[in-house]
Amino acid sequence: TVGVVRGLREPGVRALLALTLALIGCATIAYRLLEGWRWIDALYFSVVTIATVGYGDLAPKTDGGKLFTVFYIMGGIGLFVS
C-alpha cells in the first residue's frame, strides 16, 4: 500500500487515474444510452472491456454500441499502457 500512496502523490499518476475514471464513466453512460443496459451492467461492461478481460456475458447488440466499443477499446488500451 505504501507504493500506491506514493504513486498517488505523483501528478502524472493522478492525471492518468482521473482520465481512466472519466473514460469508464463516459463509457458507462454511452452503454446505458446505446444498449439500454442497467447502470450496473453498463459499468461492469465498461470496466471488463477497458481491462481487456472480456468475459463474454455481455456484448453490444446495436451498431452504435459496437462502433463505440471499437473506439473505446483503442482509447482504453492506450490509456492503460500509459
N, C-alpha and C positions, 0 to 999 in steps of 0.2 A: 504493500500500500504506500510505502514511502516513495517509490518510483512514480506512482500515479500522482501523488500530491505534488511532487517535484515537477512532473511533466505539465500539470495543470497551471503551474506558475508561469510557464513559457507562453508568451503571446501567440506564437505560431501554432502551438498545440491547441490553445483555446479557440483560435480562429478556425482551425480545421474541425474541431468539435462542434462549434456553432454552425458551420456550413453543413456538416453531416446531419445535425439535428434539423436544420432548416430544410434540407433536401428530403429527409424522411417525412417531415411534416407536410411539405408540398405534395409529395407522392401519396400520402395518406388521403389528403383532400382530393387529389386527382382520381384515385381509385374509387373513392366514395361517389364522386360525381359521374365518372365514366362507366363504372361497372355496377354501381348501385349496391356495393357491399356495405355491410355494417361497419361502423367505425373500427371496431376491434379487428375485424378481418382485413380491412384496408391497411391498418397499422402493421399487423402481423405480416402481410404480404410485402409491405414496403421494407421492413427490416430483413426478412428472409431473402428478398431479392437483392438488396444492396450488399448483404453479407455473402452473396453468391452461394447460399446453402441450397435453395430451390427444392423444397420437399415435394412439390408437385400436387399438394392437396388443393391449392387454389391456382387458377390460371385465368388471365383475362380472356373474355369471350368477344368483346366488341373490337372493331378495327381501331378505334381510338385508344382503347386500353392497350392493345398490342403495340401500336406505334409508340405510345407513351413509354411503355416498358422498354422498348429498344433504346430510346434515348436516356431513360432513367438508369439502365444498366451501364451504358457507356459513361455517363457522368458519375455514377456511383463508384464504379471501379477506379476511375481516375482519382476520385477523392480519397478512396481507401488507400490507394497506392501512395498518395502524398503523405 
